[in-house]
Amino acid sequence: MKFDKTKIIYNIDNLENLLFDSKKETSKEIATRIKHKIFTDKKIYNAFCKFPNSLLSIEKDLKTSKNSKNGYITGIQYLYNLKQFCTHAKIANCFKTCILHTGNAIIFENINIYRLIKALFKIQYPKEYLKLLKKDTEKLLRIANKKNLKPCIRLNGTSDIEFEKDSNIFNYIKYYTIQHNIKYYDYTKKPLRNTKGFIDLTFSYSNESKYKKYVDIALSKKMRIAIVIHEKVIDKYVKQGFLYSNMISGDSNDLTFLKPENSTLYLKAKGFLPSFKDNNFMLVE
């Protein structure tokens, strides 16, 4: 097969400037690897020549699929964590150990490439992106109605986009919240976000010194705060508390908006994470 660069519909010329370094590769090395993959893998090449078929994953991952036991069905969007999507990542020093590089993405390299396509789709084709997002939302509503479950959507599965700053997307969120009672929720490292109540936010903790002022802001606002904890010290901190005295497990489901504010939502460190000493978002002492 001949790989014709002119048929690719996404601009990848400055790709390395959009990407963070990972623990193992620089952004330039990642970009080079991805470009090589595009022009040597027929399936990947074809994916870069068209729009995605969908944006929301519905009950296809372990965490959100647990939500149905609590009466909810979840649509979650996984986008590659581009620099413009995660503007606090360097301050929190979490970009090299991002969840983007964990789980199935370690085993199946192409997962992140498809996430990148969706990210570029959002940036470069905003009208088409919103149209597809609405289509997926309608699909979620049909499934929810068929299964007699409440719909909820998490737009930042692997990103930290301030959707409230895009009037078109925020109007979409407000419409489906008011007209169809969809609950939107997210984790964020930006405690000053103002979603006007239309997106329930859980603040994501980091122990990085430069990030402390954001942790303090989240505490002052009594935001729900999520933190990863090593299994061996969970009992200790559940008993004595951390940040807040109220410690609640977040592993049973992903329905953070049902958890009380002014509480610490702890997530057990999973085995695929890098060494604990490299993770400043993790509590291990």
C-alpha positions in Angstrom: 0.0 0.0 0.0 1.2 3.5 -0.9 1.0 5.9 2.1 0.0 9.3 0.7 0.7 12.1 3.2 -1.8 14.4 1.4 -4.7 12.1 2.3 -4.1 12.6 6.1 -6.7 15.0 7.4 -4.9 16.0 10.6 -2.0 18.4 10.8 0.9 16.6 12.5 3.7 18.9 11.4 4.2 20.4 14.9 3.2 17.2 16.8 6.2 17.2 19.2 5.3 20.7 20.4 1.8 19.4 21.5 3.1 16.5 23.5 4.6 16.1 27.0 7.7 14.0 27.6 7.0 10.7 29.2 9.3 8.8 31.7 10.9 6.9 28.8 10.8 9.3 25.8 11.0 12.9 25.0 8.1 14.6 23.1 10.3 14.6 20.0 10.9 10.8 20.3 7.2 10.2 20.9 6.2 12.3 17.8 8.8 10.5 15.7 7.6 7.1 16.7 3.9 8.0 16.1 4.7 9.5 12.6 6.6 6.3 11.7 3.6 4.2 12.8 1.3 6.3 10.7 3.3 5.6 7.5 4.0 1.9 8.2 0.8 0.7 9.7 -2.2 0.5 7.2 -4.8 0.6 10.0 -3.3 3.6 11.7 -2.8 5.4 8.4 -6.4 4.9 7.5 -7.5 6.2 10.9 -5.6 9.5 10.3 -7.4 9.9 7.0 -10.9 10.1 8.5 -12.9 11.4 11.5 -13.4 9.1 14.5 -16.5 7.0 14.7 -17.2 7.9 18.3 -15.9 9.9 21.2 -17.6 8.4 24.3 -16.7 5.0 25.6 -19.8 3.4 27.2 -19.3 0.6 29.7 -16.1 -0.5 28.1 -13.7 0.1 31.0 -13.6 -1.6 34.4 -14.0 1.5 36.5 -17.1 3.2 34.9 -18.8 -0.1 34.2 -19.2 -0.5 38.0 -21.4 2.5 38.0 -24.4 0.5 36.7 -24.6 -1.3 40.0 -25.5 2.1 41.5 -28.1 3.0 38.9 -26.0 5.0 36.4 -24.6 4.4 32.9 -21.5 6.3 32.0 -20.0 7.8 28.8 -16.4 8.6 29.2 -14.1 10.4 26.7 -10.4 9.5 26.5 -8.3 12.1 24.7 -4.5 12.2 24.6 -3.2 14.6 27.2 -1.9 17.4 25.0 -0.1 20.3 26.6 -3.1 22.6 26.0 -5.4 20.1 27.6 -3.4 19.7 30.8 -2.0 23.1 31.6 -1.3 22.3 35.3 0.5 19.0 34.6 4.0 20.5 34.9 3.2 22.4 38.1 1.8 19.2 39.6 4.7 17.2 38.0 2.4 14.5 36.9 2.9 14.4 33.2 5.6 11.7 33.1 3.5 9.4 35.3 0.2 10.2 33.7 -2.5 7.5 33.7 -2.2 7.8 29.9 0.8 5.6 30.3 -0.8 3.0 32.5 -3.3 0.1 32.2 -4.1 -1.2 28.7 -2.2 1.6 27.1 1.0 -0.1 28.2 0.0 -3.4 26.6 -1.7 -2.0 23.5 0.4 0.8 22.0 -2.2 1.9 19.5 -4.7 2.9 22.2 -2.9 6.2 22.8 -2.6 6.8 19.0 -6.4 6.6 18.7 -6.7 8.9 21.7 -4.4 11.3 19.9 -6.6 11.2 16.8 -9.6 12.2 18.9 -7.6 15.0 20.5 -6.5 16.4 17.1 -10.1 16.0 15.9 -11.3 18.2 18.8 -8.7 20.9 18.1 -8.7 21.0 14.3 -12.4 20.2 13.6 -14.4 21.8 16.5 -17.7 21.8 14.7 -17.5 18.2 13.6 -16.3 17.3 17.1 -19.3 18.8 18.8 -21.6 17.2 16.3 -20.2 13.7 17.0 -20.2 14.4 20.8 -24.0 15.2 20.6 -24.5 12.0 18.5 -22.7 9.9 21.2 -24.7 11.6 23.9 -28.0 10.7 22.2 -26.8 7.1 22.0 -26.0 7.2 25.7 -29.5 8.4 26.4 -31.1 5.6 24.3 -29.1 3.0 26.2 -29.8 4.5 29.5 -33.6 4.5 28.7 -33.4 0.9 27.5 -31.6 -0.2 30.7 -33.5 2.1 33.0 -30.3 3.7 34.2 -29.4 7.4 34.9 -27.0 8.9 32.3 -23.7 10.5 33.3 -20.7 11.7 31.3 -17.1 12.3 32.1 -15.5 14.3 29.3 -12.0 14.2 30.8 -11.0 10.6 31.1 -7.3 11.3 30.5 -7.3 15.1 30.1 -8.1 18.2 32.0 -9.9 20.5 29.6 -11.9 23.4 30.9 -14.9 22.8 28.7 -16.8 25.6 30.4 -14.5 28.0 28.5 -15.8 26.9 25.2 -19.3 28.4 24.8 -20.5 25.9 22.2 -19.5 22.9 24.3 -20.7 24.4 27.5 -24.1 25.2 26.0 -24.3 21.6 24.9 -23.5 20.5 28.5 -26.1 22.9 29.9 -28.7 21.7 27.4 -28.3 18.0 28.2 -28.1 18.7 31.9 -31.4 20.7 32.0 -33.4 18.8 29.3 -32.2 15.3 29.9 -30.8 15.3 33.4 -27.4 14.0 32.4 -24.8 14.4 35.2 -21.4 15.7 34.0 -18.4 15.2 36.2 -14.6 15.2 36.1 -11.4 15.1 38.0 -9.3 18.3 37.7 -6.0 19.8 38.8 -7.5 23.3 38.4 -9.4 24.3 41.6 -10.4 27.7 40.3 -12.5 26.3 37.5 -16.1 27.8 37.5 -18.5 25.3 35.9 -21.5 27.0 37.5 -22.7 23.7 38.8 -23.0 22.0 35.4 -19.8 19.9 35.8 -19.2 18.3 39.2 -15.4 18.5 39.9 -13.2 16.4 42.1 -9.8 17.9 42.7 -6.8 15.7 41.9 -4.0 15.8 44.6 -0.3 16.2 44.1 2.4 16.5 46.7 4.6 18.7 44.5 5.7 21.8 46.4 4.9 24.2 43.6 1.4 22.7 43.5 0.7 23.2 47.2 -1.1 26.6 46.6 -3.7 24.8 44.5 -4.2 22.1 47.1 -4.8 24.9 49.6 -7.3 26.6 47.3 -9.2 23.3 46.9 -9.2 22.9 50.7 -10.5 26.4 51.2 -13.3 25.7 48.7 -14.0 22.4 50.5 -13.6 20.5 47.3 -13.7 16.8 47.2 -10.0 15.7 46.8 -8.9 12.5 45.2 -5.6 10.9 46.1 -3.8 7.6 45.3 -2.7 5.7 48.3 -0.5 2.6 48.7 -2.5 -0.3 50.0 -0.2 -0.9 53.0 -1.1 2.5 54.5 -4.8 2.8 53.6 -6.0 1.7 57.0 -3.7 4.2 58.7 -5.0 7.2 56.8 -8.6 6.1 56.9 -8.3 6.1 60.7 -6.4 9.4 61.1 -7.5 11.2 57.9 -5.5 13.1 55.3 -6.4 16.6 54.1 -9.8 16.0 55.5 -10.9 13.8 58.4 -13.5 12.1 56.2 -11.7 9.4 54.0 -13.9 7.6 51.5 -12.9 4.8 49.1 -13.2 5.7 45.4 -12.6 2.2 44.0 -16.1 0.8 44.2 -17.3 3.0 41.4 -16.5 6.2 39.5 -19.5 8.2 40.7 -17.5 10.9 42.4 -20.5 13.3 42.4 -22.3 11.0 44.8 -19.5 11.4 47.3 -19.6 14.2 49.8 -17.6 17.4 49.4 -15.1 18.3 52.1 -13.8 14.7 51.9 -10.7 12.8 50.7 -11.5 10.2 48.0 -8.8 7.6 48.1 -7.9 5.3 45.3 -5.7 2.2 45.9 -2.4 2.3 44.0 -2.6 -0.3 41.3 0.2 -2.7 40.4 0.9 -1.2 37.0 2.0 2.2 38.4 5.7 3.2 38.3 7.8 3.0 41.4 6.2 4.8 44.3 9.2 7.1 44.8 8.5 8.6 41.4 4.9 9.4 42.1 4.3 12.7 43.9 0.6 12.3 43.6 0.7 9.1 45.7 0.6 8.8 49.5 3.0 6.1 50.6 4.4 7.0 54.0 
